[in-house]
Amino acid sequence: MNVIRLADGTLRVPQSLASDDGRLIGNAYVEISPGDPEYDRWLAESFTEEQLAERRRRWRDDNDDLEREFLAFKADQET
């Protein structure tokens, strides 16, 4: 999960909730506005929605070689 910087400057920061024994209960985003004490710390790690879309597109487009290698490995494991 990534920190998402919205057009109005609000940050959506991922947050996980775990049980007392460490089991993951869920993941969600919390919104942090400019002026929040944690804002500057998270701002450095944030991406705009457009930047995240571009990263996803590049991953899909540039992933062909890795996918072929994985599928060949998987086929070898199944025989």
N, C-alpha and C positions, 0 to 999 in steps of 0.2 A: 504494500500500500504506500502511496506517495502523498506528500503534502501538496495540496492543490491550492493555487492562488487564484481567486476569483477576480473578475474585472473590477469590483468595488474595493479590492484590497483585502477582503476577508480571506482567511486561510482555513481550509478544511484539513484538520490534522487527524491522522489515524490513531485510534485508541483501542486497546484490547482489554477485555475483562476476563479475569481468570478466577477459578474457584480457589478456596483455601489450600487445596492439595495440588494446585498448579494446572489443572485442566482448563483448557480454553473454553470459555462460555460463548464469546462472540467478539466480532470486530465491528467497529463503527467509526464514523468521523465526527469530531467535535469542531465547531466553528470558533475561531479566535479572531477578534477584530483588532485593527490597529489601536495601540494604547494598552493592550493587554500586556502584562509583564513578560509573558512567554513569546510574544509576537516576534521580536527581532531574532530570537534563537531559531524559530521555525521558518522565518522568511528566507534565510540563507539556503534552506533545503527545499524550497517550494518550486513547483512548476506550474505554468499556466495550463489550462485545459488544452489549448492548441499545442503546446510543447509535448504534453503527454500523448495526444493523438498522433503527432509526428513520430514519437518514439515507438508507439505501437505499430504504426505503418512501416517504419524502417525494420522493426523486428520481424514482421511478417514477410516483407520483401527480401530481406537479407538472410533469411533463415533456411533457404532451400538446401544448401550444402549440408548443414547440420541435420536437417530432417532426413535427407537421403542416408546419411551415415547412421543415424539412429535406426531407421527402418531396416537397413541391412543388418545391423547388430541384432535387432529384435528377431529378424527372420532366422539368423544363425542360432539364436537361443531356443527357438521353437522346434528346430530340427534335431 
